[in-house]
Amino acid sequence: MTTDALFRPFTLKGMTLANRIVMAPMTRAMAADGIPGAAQTEYYRKRAEGGVGLILTEGTVIDRPASRNLPGIPFFHGTEAMEGWTGVATSVHAAGGKIAPQLWHTGSTRAGTWEPEAEVESPSGLLDPDTPRGKAMTEEDIADTIAAFASAAKDAKAAGFDAVELHGAHGYLIDQFFWSGTNTRADRWGGATIAERSRFAAGIVKAVRAALGPDFPLILRVSQWKQQDYTARLATTPAEMTDWLLPLVEAGVDILHCSQRRFWLPEFPELDGEEGLNFAGWAKKLTGAATISVGSVGLNSDFGGAFAGEASANTPLDGLIRRMERDEFDLIAVGRALISDANWVRKVREDRTQDMTGFDAADLAVLA
């Protein structure tokens, strides 16, 4: 099967990508004192040289007191951090690539035993529906958080990045507002419906869009599942998905990055069968926005096994290519395969499957 569908150019708002393959934003947590340096610059440069169309950086945190849940997660604020990120963007461009930072706030999530100095914040002071953690955000906290996202986006544009991605998935802060299990607020930031609970995200999108201007690409990552609950679903019908996502596109999102654990699984099989549209396919159909799909591309296990120390062998890309050929979604993000093999994209294009390196969980411990 030809891989031509993966290597068509893609253009949006003046950003032209050489192909449809995106490097997924993967937490590496190796930035000393939160400052990206030579190791991060080299890491991203290698993937650009390897042929990735668009690199999405690991999650980087906005200027809030408890916005990260691991000490090595890089900042996206402050002079020293932004000088480091400017160097990363410059290096990727010199290698012929495009790059966007992923901006996030981890909310009340916990990763291991490390605790930030400030009290963690979330919509309702909950880690999950059954676990209190940290404080519920005040109106001032919410306003300051929205402003911090906008400030980081403005800094990204000034640093020479090609787009910006907001992390609204996986049980982090924005997603905690989406999820009824962690958003029990009775004010304008809560509500019984997903449309009501999306107002916080819409406020961020509007502020970021104002900071970026109308012609700079803005990506939003979303998911049904949470790290707190893999079975959670925000939208159980296409109508609910429309209520969730369409207002965010109308607020200024250009690309929806639709995270699912396995990209080939249908989102609503009861409607279009076991070979039906996946999450990104339905999001594109319902909103008209461009979409990125993601989830265990080219590997025989999902990301959960990676954190359990499992390796993962390469698998054929036939199913992905068929979906790309029918334009079910616009772009495909690849994660773990690119951690273990910086030249994965080039090898796919050159049909060098025999030279491809499967994912090795040991590679999570190094930045190479």
TITILO-319985 format. One record per residue (C-alpha): residue in one letter; residue number from 1; x, y, z. Coordinates in Angstrom, 1 decimal. Example, Ala and Ser with C-alpha at 12.3 -4.5 7.8 and 13.67 -1.06 7.14 Angstrom:
<atoms>
ATOM  resn  resi      px      py      pz
ATOM     A     1    12.3    -4.5     7.8
ATOM     S     2    13.7    -1.1     7.1
</atoms>
This chain:
<atoms>
ATOM  resn  resi      px      py      pz
ATOM     M     1     0.0     0.0     0.0
ATOM     T     2     1.4     3.4    -1.0
ATOM     T     3     2.0     5.9     1.8
ATOM     D     4     1.3     8.9    -0.4
ATOM     A     5    -1.7    10.0     1.6
ATOM     L     6     0.6    10.7     4.6
ATOM     F     7     2.9    12.9     2.6
ATOM     R     8     0.6    15.4     1.0
ATOM     P     9     1.3    19.0     2.1
ATOM     F    10    -1.2    20.7     4.4
ATOM     T    11    -1.8    24.4     4.6
ATOM     L    12    -3.7    26.4     7.2
ATOM     K    13    -3.5    30.2     7.8
ATOM     G    14    -0.2    30.5     6.2
ATOM     M    15     1.4    27.5     7.9
ATOM     T    16     2.3    24.9     5.3
ATOM     L    17     3.4    21.5     6.5
ATOM     A    18     5.4    19.2     4.2
ATOM     N    19     3.3    16.2     5.2
ATOM     R    20     0.5    15.0     7.4
ATOM     I    21     2.5    13.6    10.3
ATOM     V    22     2.6    15.4    13.6
ATOM     M    23     4.9    14.6    16.5
ATOM     A    24     2.6    14.2    19.5
ATOM     P    25     3.2    16.2    22.6
ATOM     M    26     4.8    13.8    25.1
ATOM     T    27     5.8    14.6    28.6
ATOM     R    28     9.5    14.3    29.1
ATOM     A    29    10.0    16.3    32.3
ATOM     M    30    13.8    16.8    31.9
ATOM     A    31    14.1    20.6    31.9
ATOM     A    32    16.3    21.5    34.8
ATOM     D    33    14.7    24.3    36.8
ATOM     G    34    11.9    24.4    34.1
ATOM     I    35    14.3    25.9    31.5
ATOM     P    36    14.7    24.2    28.1
ATOM     G    37    18.3    23.9    27.1
ATOM     A    38    20.7    22.2    24.7
ATOM     A    39    19.2    18.7    25.3
ATOM     Q    40    15.7    19.8    24.4
ATOM     T    41    17.0    21.8    21.4
ATOM     E    42    18.8    18.7    20.1
ATOM     Y    43    15.8    16.4    20.8
ATOM     Y    44    13.4    18.5    18.7
ATOM     R    45    15.9    19.2    16.0
ATOM     K    46    16.5    15.5    15.3
ATOM     R    47    12.8    14.9    14.8
ATOM     A    48    12.6    17.8    12.4
ATOM     E    49    15.6    16.4    10.5
ATOM     G    50    13.8    13.0    10.5
ATOM     G    51    10.9    14.5     8.5
ATOM     V    52     8.1    15.3    10.9
ATOM     G    53     5.7    17.7     9.4
ATOM     L    54     4.7    19.5    12.6
ATOM     I    55     6.3    19.1    16.0
ATOM     L    56     4.2    19.6    19.1
ATOM     T    57     6.4    20.1    22.1
ATOM     E    58     6.0    18.4    25.4
ATOM     G    59     3.5    20.1    27.7
ATOM     T    60     4.8    23.5    28.9
ATOM     V    61     3.2    25.3    31.7
ATOM     I    62     1.7    28.8    31.9
ATOM     D    63     2.5    31.3    34.6
ATOM     R    64     0.4    30.0    37.5
ATOM     P    65     1.7    29.0    41.0
ATOM     A    66     0.8    25.3    40.7
ATOM     S    67     0.5    24.7    37.0
ATOM     R    68     2.7    21.6    36.7
ATOM     N    69     2.7    18.2    38.4
ATOM     L    70     6.3    17.2    37.9
ATOM     P    71     9.5    19.3    38.6
ATOM     G    72    11.1    18.8    35.2
ATOM     I    73     8.2    20.1    33.1
ATOM     P    74     9.4    23.2    31.3
ATOM     F    75     8.0    26.7    31.9
ATOM     F    76     6.6    28.7    29.0
ATOM     H    77     7.0    32.0    30.8
ATOM     G    78     9.9    34.1    32.1
ATOM     T    79    12.9    35.5    30.2
ATOM     E    80    15.2    32.5    30.6
ATOM     A    81    12.7    29.9    29.6
ATOM     M    82    11.5    31.9    26.6
ATOM     E    83    15.1    32.4    25.4
ATOM     G    84    15.5    28.6    25.6
ATOM     W    85    12.3    28.0    23.6
ATOM     T    86    13.3    30.6    21.0
ATOM     G    87    16.4    28.6    20.5
ATOM     V    88    14.4    25.4    20.1
ATOM     A    89    12.1    27.0    17.4
ATOM     T    90    15.1    28.4    15.6
ATOM     S    91    16.9    25.0    15.5
ATOM     V    92    13.7    23.2    14.2
ATOM     H    93    13.3    25.8    11.5
ATOM     A    94    16.9    25.5    10.5
ATOM     A    95    16.3    21.7    10.1
ATOM     G    96    13.3    22.4     7.8
ATOM     G    97    10.6    21.7    10.4
ATOM     K    98     7.6    23.4    11.9
ATOM     I    99     6.9    23.6    15.6
ATOM     A   100     4.1    24.6    18.1
ATOM     P   101     4.3    24.6    21.9
ATOM     Q   102     1.7    22.8    23.9
ATOM     L   103     0.5    25.1    26.7
ATOM     W   104    -1.0    23.5    29.7
ATOM     H   105    -2.0    23.7    33.4
ATOM     T   106    -2.2    20.3    35.1
ATOM     G   107    -4.9    21.3    37.6
ATOM     S   108    -5.3    19.0    40.5
ATOM     T   109    -3.7    15.9    38.8
ATOM     R   110    -0.9    14.1    40.6
ATOM     A   111     2.1    12.4    39.0
ATOM     G   112     4.0    10.5    41.6
ATOM     T   113     4.8    12.0    45.0
ATOM     W   114     6.1    15.4    44.0
ATOM     E   115     4.0    18.4    45.2
ATOM     P   116     4.3    22.0    44.0
ATOM     E   117     4.9    24.7    46.6
ATOM     A   118     1.6    26.3    46.0
ATOM     E   119    -1.8    24.6    46.6
ATOM     V   120    -3.1    22.9    43.5
ATOM     E   121    -6.2    24.4    41.9
ATOM     S   122    -9.1    23.0    39.9
ATOM     P   123   -12.8    23.8    39.2
ATOM     S   124   -14.1    22.3    42.4
ATOM     G   125   -11.1    21.1    44.4
ATOM     L   126   -11.4    17.5    43.1
ATOM     L   127    -8.9    15.2    41.6
ATOM     D   128   -11.7    12.9    40.5
ATOM     P   129   -15.3    12.5    41.4
ATOM     D   130   -14.4    10.8    44.7
ATOM     T   131   -11.1    12.4    45.7
ATOM     P   132   -10.8    16.0    47.1
ATOM     R   133    -7.5    17.7    46.3
ATOM     G   134    -6.4    21.3    46.5
ATOM     K   135    -8.7    24.3    46.2
ATOM     A   136   -11.6    25.3    44.0
ATOM     M   137   -10.7    28.3    41.8
ATOM     T   138   -12.0    31.7    42.6
ATOM     E   139   -13.2    34.1    39.9
ATOM     E   140    -9.9    35.9    40.3
ATOM     D   141    -8.0    32.6    39.8
ATOM     I   142   -10.0    31.9    36.7
ATOM     A   143    -9.4    35.4    35.2
ATOM     D   144    -5.7    35.1    36.0
ATOM     T   145    -5.5    31.7    34.4
ATOM     I   146    -7.2    32.8    31.2
ATOM     A   147    -4.8    35.8    31.1
ATOM     A   148    -1.8    33.5    31.6
ATOM     F   149    -2.8    31.3    28.7
ATOM     A   150    -3.1    34.4    26.5
ATOM     S   151     0.3    35.7    27.6
ATOM     A   152     2.0    32.4    26.9
ATOM     A   153     0.4    32.3    23.4
ATOM     K   154     1.6    35.8    22.7
ATOM     D   155     5.1    34.8    23.8
ATOM     A   156     5.0    31.7    21.5
ATOM     K   157     4.2    33.9    18.5
ATOM     A   158     7.0    36.3    19.4
ATOM     A   159     9.5    33.4    19.8
ATOM     G   160     8.9    32.3    16.3
ATOM     F   161     6.7    29.3    16.7
ATOM     D   162     4.4    28.3    13.8
ATOM     A   163     1.2    27.6    15.8
ATOM     V   164     0.0    27.1    19.4
ATOM     E   165    -1.7    24.1    21.0
ATOM     L   166    -3.8    24.3    24.2
ATOM     H   167    -4.0    21.2    26.2
ATOM     G   168    -7.7    20.6    27.0
ATOM     A   169    -7.5    16.8    27.5
ATOM     H   170    -6.5    13.9    29.7
ATOM     G   171    -7.9    15.2    33.0
ATOM     Y   172    -5.8    18.4    33.2
ATOM     L   173    -7.3    21.7    34.2
ATOM     I   174    -9.3    22.7    31.1
ATOM     D   175   -10.6    19.1    30.9
ATOM     Q   176   -11.5    19.2    34.6
ATOM     F   177   -13.9    22.0    33.7
ATOM     F   178   -15.4    19.9    30.9
ATOM     W   179   -15.9    16.8    33.1
ATOM     S   180   -19.0    16.8    35.3
ATOM     G   181   -17.1    14.5    37.7
ATOM     T   182   -14.7    17.3    38.6
ATOM     N   183   -16.7    20.4    37.8
ATOM     T   184   -19.6    20.7    40.3
ATOM     R   185   -19.7    24.5    40.3
ATOM     A   186   -23.0    26.3    40.5
ATOM     D   187   -21.7    29.5    38.9
ATOM     R   188   -21.2    30.5    35.2
ATOM     W   189   -18.2    28.1    35.0
ATOM     G   190   -20.2    25.0    35.8
ATOM     G   191   -23.5    23.5    34.8
ATOM     A   192   -25.4    20.4    34.0
ATOM     T   193   -24.5    20.3    30.3
ATOM     I   194   -21.2    20.0    28.5
ATOM     A   195   -22.0    23.3    26.6
ATOM     E   196   -22.1    25.1    30.0
ATOM     R   197   -19.0    23.4    31.3
ATOM     S   198   -17.1    24.4    28.1
ATOM     R   199   -17.3    28.2    28.9
ATOM     F   200   -14.0    28.2    30.7
ATOM     A   201   -12.3    26.7    27.6
ATOM     A   202   -14.1    29.1    25.3
ATOM     G   203   -12.9    32.0    27.5
ATOM     I   204    -9.3    30.8    27.1
ATOM     V   205    -9.7    30.3    23.4
ATOM     K   206   -11.1    33.8    22.9
ATOM     A   207    -8.3    35.4    24.9
ATOM     V   208    -5.6    33.4    23.1
ATOM     R   209    -7.2    34.2    19.7
ATOM     A   210    -7.1    37.9    20.6
ATOM     A   211    -3.4    37.6    21.6
ATOM     L   212    -2.5    35.8    18.4
ATOM     G   213    -4.6    37.7    15.9
ATOM     P   214    -6.9    36.1    13.3
ATOM     D   215    -4.3    34.5    11.1
ATOM     F   216    -2.2    32.4    13.4
ATOM     P   217    -3.0    28.7    13.7
ATOM     L   218    -4.5    27.6    17.1
ATOM     I   219    -4.9    23.9    18.0
ATOM     L   220    -6.9    22.5    20.9
ATOM     R   221    -6.2    19.0    22.3
ATOM     V   222    -9.3    17.3    23.6
ATOM     S   223   -10.2    13.8    24.8
ATOM     Q   224   -13.0    11.8    26.1
ATOM     W   225   -10.9     9.7    28.5
ATOM     K   226    -9.1    11.0    31.5
ATOM     Q   227    -6.0     9.8    33.3
ATOM     Q   228    -8.3     9.6    36.3
ATOM     D   229   -10.8     7.4    34.4
ATOM     Y   230   -10.0     5.8    31.0
ATOM     T   231   -13.7     5.0    30.5
ATOM     A   232   -15.0     8.6    31.0
ATOM     R   233   -16.9    10.1    28.1
ATOM     L   234   -17.9    13.8    27.8
ATOM     A   235   -20.1    13.2    24.8
ATOM     T   236   -22.1    10.1    24.4
ATOM     T   237   -23.9    11.2    21.2
ATOM     P   238   -23.0    13.4    18.2
ATOM     A   239   -25.3    16.1    19.5
ATOM     E   240   -23.4    16.3    22.7
ATOM     M   241   -20.1    16.3    20.9
ATOM     T   242   -21.4    19.2    18.8
ATOM     D   243   -22.4    21.1    21.9
ATOM     W   244   -19.0    20.5    23.3
ATOM     L   245   -16.7    21.3    20.4
ATOM     L   246   -18.5    23.6    18.0
ATOM     P   247   -18.5    26.6    20.4
ATOM     L   248   -14.8    26.2    20.8
ATOM     V   249   -14.2    26.2    17.1
ATOM     E   250   -16.5    29.3    16.8
ATOM     A   251   -14.4    30.9    19.6
ATOM     G   252   -11.2    30.6    17.5
ATOM     V   253    -9.9    27.0    17.4
ATOM     D   254    -8.6    26.0    13.9
ATOM     I   255    -7.6    22.4    14.6
ATOM     L   256    -9.0    19.9    17.0
ATOM     H   257    -6.4    17.4    18.2
ATOM     C   258    -8.6    14.5    19.2
ATOM     S   259    -6.8    12.1    21.5
ATOM     Q   260    -7.9     8.5    21.9
ATOM     R   261    -5.9     5.6    23.1
ATOM     R   262    -6.2     3.7    19.8
ATOM     F   263    -6.9     5.7    16.7
ATOM     W   264    -8.7     2.9    14.8
ATOM     L   265   -11.6     2.6    17.3
ATOM     P   266   -14.9     4.0    16.1
ATOM     E   267   -16.4     6.8    18.3
ATOM     F   268   -20.0     5.9    17.8
ATOM     P   269   -20.1     2.3    16.5
ATOM     E   270   -23.8     2.1    17.2
ATOM     L   271   -24.3     4.6    14.4
ATOM     D   272   -21.8     3.7    11.7
ATOM     G   273   -20.3     0.3    12.7
ATOM     E   274   -17.0    -1.1    13.8
ATOM     E   275   -15.3     0.5    10.9
ATOM     G   276   -16.9     3.9    11.5
ATOM     L   277   -15.5     7.3    12.0
ATOM     N   278   -13.1     7.7    14.9
ATOM     F   279   -13.1    10.6    17.4
ATOM     A   280   -11.2    13.0    15.0
ATOM     G   281   -13.5    11.9    12.1
ATOM     W   282   -16.6    12.8    14.0
ATOM     A   283   -15.2    16.0    15.3
ATOM     K   284   -14.4    17.1    11.7
ATOM     K   285   -17.8    16.1    10.5
ATOM     L   286   -19.6    17.9    13.2
ATOM     T   287   -17.6    21.1    13.4
ATOM     G   288   -16.0    21.6    10.0
ATOM     A   289   -12.6    22.2    11.7
ATOM     A   290    -9.5    20.4    10.6
ATOM     T   291    -8.6    17.6    13.0
ATOM     I   292    -5.6    15.6    14.2
ATOM     S   293    -6.0    12.0    15.1
ATOM     V   294    -3.7    10.1    17.5
ATOM     G   295    -3.4     6.9    19.4
ATOM     S   296    -0.9     4.0    19.2
ATOM     V   297     0.0     4.7    15.6
ATOM     G   298     2.2     2.0    14.2
ATOM     L   299     2.5     0.1    17.5
ATOM     N   300     0.9    -3.0    18.9
ATOM     S   301     0.0    -1.6    22.4
ATOM     D   302    -1.4     1.7    23.7
ATOM     F   303     0.4     4.3    25.8
ATOM     G   304    -0.7     2.7    29.1
ATOM     G   305     1.6    -0.2    28.6
ATOM     A   306     4.5     2.2    28.0
ATOM     F   307     4.2     3.6    31.5
ATOM     A   308     4.1     0.1    32.8
ATOM     G   309     7.5    -0.5    31.2
ATOM     E   310     6.3    -2.4    28.1
ATOM     A   311     8.0    -2.3    24.8
ATOM     S   312     5.9    -2.1    21.6
ATOM     A   313     6.7    -3.6    18.2
ATOM     N   314     6.0    -1.9    14.9
ATOM     T   315     2.7    -2.8    13.1
ATOM     P   316     1.5    -2.1     9.5
ATOM     L   317     0.0     1.3     8.7
ATOM     D   318    -2.6     0.1     6.2
ATOM     G   319    -5.6     1.0     8.4
ATOM     L   320    -4.2     4.5     9.0
ATOM     I   321    -3.6     5.1     5.3
ATOM     R   322    -7.1     4.0     4.3
ATOM     R   323    -8.5     6.6     6.7
ATOM     M   324    -6.2     9.3     5.5
ATOM     E   325    -7.0     8.5     1.9
ATOM     R   326   -10.7     9.1     2.5
ATOM     D   327    -9.9    12.3     4.5
ATOM     E   328   -11.5    11.1     7.7
ATOM     F   329    -9.2    13.5     9.4
ATOM     D   330    -6.4    15.8     8.2
ATOM     L   331    -3.3    15.0    10.3
ATOM     I   332    -2.1    12.1    12.3
ATOM     A   333     0.0    12.4    15.4
ATOM     V   334     2.7     9.9    16.3
ATOM     G   335     4.1     9.6    19.8
ATOM     R   336     6.1     6.7    21.2
ATOM     A   337     7.4     5.6    17.8
ATOM     L   338     9.2     9.0    17.5
ATOM     I   339    10.7     8.7    21.0
ATOM     S   340    12.6     5.6    20.1
ATOM     D   341    13.3     6.4    16.4
ATOM     A   342    13.8    10.1    15.4
ATOM     N   343    13.9     9.0    11.8
ATOM     W   344    10.6     7.1    11.8
ATOM     V   345     8.9     9.4     9.3
ATOM     R   346    11.7     9.2     6.9
ATOM     K   347    11.7     5.4     7.1
ATOM     V   348     8.0     5.3     6.4
ATOM     R   349     8.4     7.5     3.3
ATOM     E   350    11.3     5.4     2.0
ATOM     D   351     9.5     2.1     2.7
ATOM     R   352    12.3     1.1     5.1
ATOM     T   353    10.1    -0.8     7.5
ATOM     Q   354    12.9    -3.3     8.1
ATOM     D   355    15.0    -0.5     9.6
ATOM     M   356    12.3     0.8    11.9
ATOM     T   357    12.9     0.7    15.6
ATOM     G   358    10.0    -0.4    17.8
ATOM     F   359     9.2     1.6    21.0
ATOM     D   360    11.4     0.7    24.0
ATOM     A   361    10.1     1.9    27.3
ATOM     A   362    13.6     2.4    28.5
ATOM     D   363    13.8     5.4    26.1
ATOM     L   364    11.4     7.3    28.3
ATOM     A   365    14.3     7.8    30.7
ATOM     V   366    16.5     9.6    28.2
ATOM     L   367    16.2    12.6    25.9
ATOM     A   368    18.0    11.6    22.8
</atoms>
